[in-house]
Amino acid sequence: MLTVAFVMLAEVLIFVPSIARFRADYLLARLEKAQIASLALLTGTGPITPDLEAELLANAGVFNVVLRRDEVRQLVLSSPLPEPISATFDLREAGPFQLIRDAAGVLVQKRNDIIRVMGTPVQDAGLLIEITLETAPLQRAMLDYGFRILVLSLLISVVTAFLLYLAVRRLMVLPIRLVVHNMQSYADAPEDGRRIIAPRSRVAELRVAEEALQSLQTQLTALLRQKDRLAQLGGAVAKISHDLRNILTTAQLFADRIEGSADPVVARAAPKLVASISRAVSLCEATLTFGRAEEPPPQLRRLSLARLIDEVLEGEGLVDDGSIVSLVDVPSGLMIRADGEQLYRVLDNLIRNARQAIEATGRSGTIEIAGGEDDTDWWIRIGDTGPGLPPRAREHLFTAFQGGTRKGGSGLGLAIAAELVRGHGGRLDLVRSDAEGTEFAIRLPRRLNGIDAD
């Protein structure tokens, strides 16, 4: 329908000058016929009969013919006029806009007028030729011509619209329906990689949309598969945690017994062993309690950051002298508000990653840990002199199963650490990672809900 409307609108723009041209041609044809009829008097054979003169005028469709030759104006053919002449039109000087205006006037007039028309004789047969004629036949001819143009335009518009419909259906509608069908099919089983759309459209814009949909479906399918693996892993971890809790509970009983040993070395090590086992038992119980990939809300309390870092370093075996040196720059009196168990896990993951990165080089190295506070946050920085993170690890740094930095690593450590820090309202950021090493920064807010945590 739009195509038909637009074609008809274009035809209107064509119709106006064409109907004006038709009127001019109609009048020129009458001038030419009148000139031919007047030649009968110019042959020199003598006067013609009234019947022949009437027949010549009737064939020319005019009332009078005036021919000017050699500066002499001569009434060649004549007949009585039914009405006075109402208007005169000179086709020798008429421009396009005047022709259009005069044609519009003929179409809208309601009575039959007598008009004079002047033009130039053909074949240089004179200087001027004038005719008088009535407008009713001209109006009927123009209306008939306009009706034929209207029918032809309507036919052209219908054919054009049908062809355009077939083209749009073939190039746009059917490919869009295929995309919609693919989206519906993919929604039924998004885990099925066979249902991901394959771009095939030849229309550039639609092909871009298909490629974008393919990318979206590919990423979504990968995420769903990852979530499925995480769910399976969660079930396995729950089972392992159940059995591991029983084993650790037994170990805890033995650790309680050796805590009273007379051996001073054992007596010093026993509390640390008991604390480590208790921490592992609590982690297993938390895993069994929640049974999903969410961490419990942090239980905030005041704690010494320096003491917590010392426990982590001791647990990682970085207290004694070795190839890896730990440098700690944390004020001894710095107290922060955090969940000790969760922050321990965060620091343990970061420090363990740093140690493993240095050990992978086979050379000695340094782990630097600094802490402090400013007006809004407590901050902790952990850096190492390892080889830096590979590009893929930096791209998916805090994504489980994608941010692993070593062979066999799952990338869970950093993902867990980032989640635990977010649970405190803070953030874990990668400050730098290059050939000189890697550095992470932890920021924990000092104000909770607008209240100073101090």
N, C-alpha and C positions, 0 to 999 in steps of 0.2 A: 504493500500500500504506500509506503514511503517513496519507493522508487517511482511508482505511477505519479504520485503527487509532484515529485521533483522534476520528472520528465515533462509533465503538463505545465509546470511553472516555467521551464526552459522554453517550451513551445509558445507560451504567451509572449515571451521576449522575442521569439522569432516571428510570431503571428503579426504583431503590430507593424513592423516595417514591410512584411510580405503583403499584407492587405493594402498598404499604401502603394506598393509597387504594382499590385494587381489593378488598382483604380487607374494609375497612370498609364499602364499598358492598355487598359480598356479604352481610355479616352484617345490614346495614340492610334489605336486600331480604328476608332471611328473617324479620326482625322484622315487616316490613310484611305479608308473606303470612300470618304467624301471627296478626297482628291481624285481618286479613280473615277468616281461618278461624274465629276466636273469635267473630266477629259473629253466626255462626249460632246460638250459644247465648244471645246477648243479645237476640234478637228476641222472646222470651217465647212461643214456639210450643210449648214443652215440651222434654223431654229428647230427645236424638238417639240413634240406634242406634249400637252399637259399630262397625259397619261404616262408617257415615258418619263417625264420629270418626276412625277409622283412615285413611280416605280424605283427610280434611281435613289431618291431620298429615303424611301422605305428600306431598300437594301442596305443603305449606309446607316440607317437608324438615326437620322438627323432631320431637322426641319429646314434649315438654311445652310448654304455653303457660300462663304465669301473668300475669294482668292485674290491676293494682291501680287500682281506681276508688273515689273517695270514702273514701280511707284504708282500704279493705278489700281485702286481698290474696286473690285467688280463683284457684284452679287451674281454668282453663277447659277445656283439653284436655290429656289425658295418655295415656301408653302406657308399658309397662315399659322401663326403661333396661338395656341390655346390660351396662354397666359403671358403676361409680361416677363421679361428676363429678370431673374432674381439675383443672379451673381455672375461674375466673369472670372475665369481662371486662365492664366497664362502659363502654359507648361514649359515655355522657353526659359523662364527664370525661377521656377519653383525649386526650392531646396528640400532636403530630406525631412526636416521638421515641418515645413509647410505642407508637404505631401501627406505626412502622417496626420496632421491637424485636419486637413480637408477630407481625408478618408474617414476619420472618426466622425466628422460632421455628417457625412452621407449616411453612415450606419445608424445614427441616432435620430435622424430627421423623420418626421411622421407624415409629411405630405409630399406630393409629386411637384417638384419645381422645374422651371425652365432655366437652363444655365447656358452661358456662352463660354466656349473653350477655344483658345488660340494656341497655335503651334507653328512649327516650321515645316513646310512641304518637303516630302521626300524627293530624292534624286534632283535636288536643286530646281524644282519645278516652279518656284516662285519665292517671294519674300515672306509671305504670311498666308496662313489659312485659318479661317474662323468657321466654327460650326455652332449651331444651337441644338440642344437636345434636352430631353426630360430626364430626371434623376431616378425615377422608379425602376426602369430596367437596370440601371447601374447598381442601384441598391440591392435588387434581387440577385444580380450576378455576384456581387460582393458577399452577400449572405450565403449563397450557395458555395462559393469558394471557401469561405470561413468554415462552413459545416464540413466540407470535405477535408480541410486541414485538421479540424477537431477529431474527426473519425480516424484519420491517418495517424495523428499524434497519439490518440488513445490506443490504437493498435500497436504502434511502436513502443509505447510505454509498457503495455502489457507484456509484449515479447521480451523487452529489456528486463522487466521485473522478473519474469520467469527464468530467464537465463542467469540473472544475478542471484536469484534464489537458489538455483542449482549450484552455482559456483560457491556461494557462501555455505550452503549445506555441505558441499563436498570438502571445501577447504577449512571451514571453521566449525560448523555445527557438529558434524560427525566426529572430528578429533576431540572436541570438547566433551561430547558424550562418552567417548572412550576414556578420557581422563576421569570423568565422574564415575564411570563404571569401575575403573581401576581403584579409585579412592574408596568406593563402597566395598570392593573385594578385599582391599588391603585392611579396611577397618574390621572385617570379619576375622582375620587372622594376621595381625601385624607382626607376629614372630616369624611368619613364613617368608623367607627372603625371595622366593620365586614370585611373589606378588608385587614386588617393587617395580614401578613403572619403568619401561624402556623408552626413552624419547625417540619419536619417529616422525613428528609433524614437520612438514616442509615450510610452514609459516613461521617466520623468525620469532615473533612475539610469543606464539603458542609453544614453540620449542623451548624458549627460555623458561616459560612456566613449567613445562614438563621436566626440565633439568633441575629446577628448584625443588619441585615435588619429589624427584628421585633422590636428591640430596637429603631432603627432610625425612623421607621414608627410610633411607639407609641409616641415618643417624638414630632414628627412633627404634628401628629393629635392633641395632647394636645396643642401645640402652636397655631395651626390654630383655635381650639375652643376658646382658650384664646383671640386671636385676634378678633374673632367674638364677644365675650362678650365685649371686649374693644370697638369695633365699635358700638355695641348696647348702651353701657354705654355712649360713646361719643355723640350719638344722644340724649339720655335722658338728659345728662348734658347740651347740647346746649339749649334744651327746658326749662330746669329748670333755666339756666342762663338768658334766655330771660325774664322770668317772675320775677326772683329774681332781675334783674337789674331795672325793673320798680318799684318793692317794695322798693329797696334801694334808688332809685332816690327820691321817696316820703319822705323816712326817712331823706335823705340828706337835703331836703327843711326845714323840721322841725328842724333839727340840726342847720342849718344856722340861724334860728330865735332865738333859745335859746342861741346862742353864745353871743348875746348882753344882756343877763340877768344880773340884778343887784346883784343876789345872787353870792357871791364869789366862793362858792363850785361849782355851776353850770358853772360859767365862767371859772373855771380851768378845768372842765371835758369836756366842750363843744369842744375845739379844738381837744382833743384826740378822741372824738366821731366822729367828722367830718372827721378826718384823717382815722379812721378805716372804716367808711362808704365809703369814697372815694376810699380806697384801695380795698374794696369788689366790688365796681362798676367797677373799672378798670379791676379786675380779670374777672368779668362776660363779659365785653366787649371784652377782649382778647380771652376768650373762644369762643364767638360768631364769632369773626373775623377769627380765624384760623380754628375752627371746626374740629380739628384733634388732635392727641395725641402728637403734637410737641409744644415746647415752643418757643416764639418769641426770636430773638437775644437779648442779654442783652444790655441795654443802659447804658454804663459805665460813671460814674462820681465820683468825689471825695466825700467821706462821712466819718463821724466819726464813727468808729466801736463801741466805748463805748456808744454813744448816740443811735445807732441802737439797741444794746443789751438791753439797758434800756427800749426802746419802746416795745420790744418783751416781756420782763419780766413783764412790766406793763399790756400788753394785756393778758398775761396768769395769772394775779393775783398773781404774785410772789414777789411783792414789799413789801406788808404789812407782818408783822410778822405772822407766821403760822407754821404748822407742817413741811412744806417743806421750807428749807432755801436755798437761792441762793447766791453763793459766786462768785463775778466777779473780775477777775484779768486782766484788760485790761488798758493799758496806756491811759490816758484821751486825749492826743494829737495824738494818732495813727490815721492817715488818710489812708484809702485804696481806691482803685479804683474798683468799682463794680456797679451793678444795684441794687439800694436800695430796690425796691419792691421785686425782686427775692431773694436777700440775706435775706430779712426779712422773706420770706416764708420758706427758708431753715432753718434758725435759729428757727423759730416758730415751724416747724415740729419736729426738734430734741429736743427742750426744752419741747414741749408738750408731746412727747413720754417719756422723762425722768420723767416728773411730773406724768404721768399716771402710769408708772412702779412703782414709789414709793407709789402712792396712792393705788395700787393694793395690797401692802403688809399690809396696815392698820397701818403702823408705820411711824414715822417721818423720814426724810431723807434730803439729801443735793444734790443740783445741782451746780456743779462747772463749771465756764466758764472762759477760759483764752484765751488771744489773744496776738499776737506779730508778729514780722517779722524777716527774716534773709536775706541773700544775694540774694536769688532767689524768695522767696514766702512770702506772708502773711499767717499766720496760726491761726486757731481758734480751740480750744479743748473744748468739751462739755462732761462732765462726770456726772454720778449720782451714788447713793448708793443703787440702786434698786436690784432686784434679778438676773439680768443678762438675756440674751436672750436664749430661748430654742434652741436646736440643729437645728430643722427644720427652724426656723427663720434665724439662722446664715447661713444656706445653701443657702437660697433664699432671702437674706437680701434686695437686691435692685431690686427685681422682683415684679411687680404689682400682687396683689391677691395671692401671695404665701409667702410674707415675713411678714405677720401680726404677731404681738407678743402678741395680746390679743384676747379674744373671741369677734367676731363681727368686728374685724379690717380687713381692706382690704389690708394693706401693701402698699397703694398708697403713703403715706407720704414720706417714705424713697426713693421710686422710683422717686418721683417728685424732692426731694431734690438732689439726685444724678444727675439727668438730668440737673437741673439748675446749679449745680456746674460745670458739664462738659461743659455747655454752656459758662462758664467763662474761659474755658481752664484749670480748676483745677481738683481736685479729692476729693471725700468723702470716707474715709476709716474707718473701724471698728478697733480701736486700741486694745481694750480688751473687753471681756464680760465674767464675772465669777460670783461667789457667792458674791463678794464684790461690784459689779456694772458693768456698761457699760460706755465705753468712745469712742466717735467719734472724728475724726480730719478732718478739712477742710483746704485745701491748695489752695490758689489762686496765680497765677503767677504775679510777679511784672513787668515782661517784656512781651510785646506784639509785635510779629514779630521782635524780636531782639531789640526793643526800650524800654527803661526803662519807666514803667507806672507812675513813680513818676513825 
